[in-house]
Amino acid sequence: MQSHAVKVKSINKITHDVLSIVTERPFEYGFTPGQATEVSINKSGWKEEKKPFTFTSMPIDDYLEFTIKTYPLHNGVTNQLLHLKKDDELILHDVFGAINYKGEGVFIAGGAGVTPFISIFRELASKNEIKNNRLIFANKMKADIILEKEFRK
Ligand SMILES: Cc1cc2nc3c(=O)[nH]c(=O)nc-3n(C[C@H](O)[C@H](O)[C@H](O)COP(=O)(O)OP(=O)(O)OC[C@H]3O[C@@H](n4cnc5c(N)ncnc54)[C@H](O)[C@@H]3O)c2cc1C
């Protein structure tokens, strides 16, 4: 299994508990919108704690983005990500996942489960191919909605 250490280019909160983390993209590291990789933090004690996250950037971008719901009350990887800064490193592993766009339809997601649709809908929008695709996106509270403006557009 290959692993790649990548630097964090930016890290921002996009809701009260969701981070957008943009990293470098390793050479020839490809994915299809909807796919994911295991991610760990390149710091002592956390390198072996691999957790799956979905790419939310597009395959043509020269960076990678992850959109990650954090669990601040629980000492797991997402809590540690809240302390990450620009130029810290993540370790990425193999790309996997069978979720991909197979044609027009109605897509249903809840909370952070929307992440595969971020990359899928971004790619469709970039090609002007949103057409009759629809997203039904359920959340507990309005404040939990990830990328509301972008999805409404
Ligand atoms: C293929 C795949 C792709 C994924 N992509 C994404 C993605 O793009 N973005 C995203 O946000 N998530 C994604 N996930 C989910 C993500 O992997 C998990 O949220 C993450 O692994 C949590 O890691 P953690 O170490 O912080 O928490 P873990 O130790 O794994 O525990 C998280 C769980 O603990 C529970 N919990 C929270 N607080 C407490 C507490 N105080 N005590 C006990 N339990 C608590 C939470 O309900 C949650 O279920 C994906 C999962 C899969 C399988």
The ligand as an SDF file (V2000), in Angstrom:
LIG
                    3D

 53 58  0  0  0  0  0  0  0  0999 V2000
  -15.7550    5.6980    2.7960 C   0  0  0  0  0  0  0  0  0  0  0  0
  -15.9720    6.7530    3.8590 C   0  0  0  0  0  0  0  0  0  0  0  0
  -15.8250    8.0920    3.5280 C   0  0  0  0  0  0  0  0  0  0  0  0
  -16.0210    9.0870    4.4950 C   0  0  0  0  0  0  0  0  0  0  0  0
  -15.9000   10.4010    4.1390 N   0  0  0  0  0  0  0  0  0  0  0  0
  -16.1190   11.3660    5.0580 C   0  0  0  0  0  0  0  0  0  0  0  0
  -15.9830   12.7550    4.7060 C   0  0  0  0  0  0  0  0  0  0  0  0
  -15.6700   13.1130    3.5670 O   0  0  0  0  0  0  0  0  0  0  0  0
  -16.2210   13.6760    5.6710 N   0  0  0  0  0  0  0  0  0  0  0  0
  -16.5920   13.3350    6.9460 C   0  0  0  0  0  0  0  0  0  0  0  0
  -16.7930   14.2260    7.7810 O   0  0  0  0  0  0  0  0  0  0  0  0
  -16.6970   12.0300    7.3100 N   0  0  0  0  0  0  0  0  0  0  0  0
  -16.4520   11.0500    6.4100 C   0  0  0  0  0  0  0  0  0  0  0  0
  -16.5450    9.7420    6.7910 N   0  0  0  0  0  0  0  0  0  0  0  0
  -16.7580    9.4390    8.2210 C   0  0  0  0  0  0  0  0  0  0  0  0
  -15.4090    9.5880    8.9570 C   0  0  0  0  0  0  0  0  0  0  0  0
  -14.5170    8.5830    8.5010 O   0  0  0  0  0  0  0  0  0  0  0  0
  -15.5690    9.5000   10.5010 C   0  0  0  0  0  0  0  0  0  0  0  0
  -16.3870   10.5500   10.9510 O   0  0  0  0  0  0  0  0  0  0  0  0
  -14.2170    9.6010   11.1500 C   0  0  0  0  0  0  0  0  0  0  0  0
  -13.5210    8.4010   10.9020 O   0  0  0  0  0  0  0  0  0  0  0  0
  -14.3090    9.8780   12.6140 C   0  0  0  0  0  0  0  0  0  0  0  0
  -13.0130    9.7710   13.1160 O   0  0  0  0  0  0  0  0  0  0  0  0
  -12.6300   10.1230   14.6060 P   0  0  0  0  0  0  0  0  0  0  0  0
  -11.2920    9.4730   14.8680 O   0  0  0  0  0  0  0  0  0  0  0  0
  -12.7150   11.5850   14.8760 O   0  0  0  0  0  0  0  0  0  0  0  0
  -13.7460    9.4840   15.4770 O   0  0  0  0  0  0  0  0  0  0  0  0
  -13.9550    7.9520   15.8720 P   0  0  0  0  0  0  0  0  0  0  0  0
  -13.0900    7.5870   17.0200 O   0  0  0  0  0  0  0  0  0  0  0  0
  -13.9190    7.0810   14.6760 O   0  0  0  0  0  0  0  0  0  0  0  0
  -15.4480    8.0740   16.3910 O   0  0  0  0  0  0  0  0  0  0  0  0
  -16.4100    8.8440   15.7300 C   0  0  0  0  0  0  0  0  0  0  0  0
  -17.7310    8.4120   16.2800 C   0  0  0  0  0  0  0  0  0  0  0  0
  -17.7280    8.6970   17.6750 O   0  0  0  0  0  0  0  0  0  0  0  0
  -18.9650    9.2220   18.0560 C   0  0  0  0  0  0  0  0  0  0  0  0
  -18.6740   10.1600   19.1610 N   0  0  0  0  0  0  0  0  0  0  0  0
  -18.6190   11.4990   19.0970 C   0  0  0  0  0  0  0  0  0  0  0  0
  -18.3580   12.0400   20.2910 N   0  0  0  0  0  0  0  0  0  0  0  0
  -18.2370   10.9820   21.1350 C   0  0  0  0  0  0  0  0  0  0  0  0
  -17.9490   10.8880   22.5060 C   0  0  0  0  0  0  0  0  0  0  0  0
  -17.7760   11.9760   23.2750 N   0  0  0  0  0  0  0  0  0  0  0  0
  -17.8540    9.6520   23.0240 N   0  0  0  0  0  0  0  0  0  0  0  0
  -18.0380    8.5560   22.2620 C   0  0  0  0  0  0  0  0  0  0  0  0
  -18.3280    8.5980   20.9530 N   0  0  0  0  0  0  0  0  0  0  0  0
  -18.4270    9.7920   20.4110 C   0  0  0  0  0  0  0  0  0  0  0  0
  -19.5140    9.8980   16.8450 C   0  0  0  0  0  0  0  0  0  0  0  0
  -20.9150    9.8160   16.8390 O   0  0  0  0  0  0  0  0  0  0  0  0
  -18.9160    9.1000   15.7070 C   0  0  0  0  0  0  0  0  0  0  0  0
  -19.8000    8.1110   15.2620 O   0  0  0  0  0  0  0  0  0  0  0  0
  -16.3700    8.7320    5.8300 C   0  0  0  0  0  0  0  0  0  0  0  0
  -16.5100    7.3790    6.1650 C   0  0  0  0  0  0  0  0  0  0  0  0
  -16.3270    6.4080    5.1950 C   0  0  0  0  0  0  0  0  0  0  0  0
  -16.4950    4.9460    5.5950 C   0  0  0  0  0  0  0  0  0  0  0  0
  1  2  1  0
  2  3  1  0
  2 52  2  0
  3  4  2  0
  4  5  1  0
  4 50  1  0
  5  6  2  0
  6  7  1  0
  6 13  1  0
  7  8  2  0
  7  9  1  0
  9 10  1  0
 10 11  2  0
 10 12  1  0
 12 13  2  0
 13 14  1  0
 14 15  1  0
 14 50  1  0
 15 16  1  0
 16 17  1  0
 16 18  1  0
 18 19  1  0
 18 20  1  0
 20 21  1  0
 20 22  1  0
 22 23  1  0
 23 24  1  0
 24 25  2  0
 24 26  1  0
 24 27  1  0
 27 28  1  0
 28 29  2  0
 28 30  1  0
 28 31  1  0
 31 32  1  0
 32 33  1  0
 33 34  1  0
 33 48  1  0
 34 35  1  0
 35 36  1  0
 35 46  1  0
 36 37  1  0
 36 45  1  0
 37 38  2  0
 38 39  1  0
 39 40  1  0
 39 45  2  0
 40 41  1  0
 40 42  2  0
 42 43  1  0
 43 44  2  0
 44 45  1  0
 46 47  1  0
 46 48  1  0
 48 49  1  0
 50 51  2  0
 51 52  1  0
 52 53  1  0
M  END
$$$$
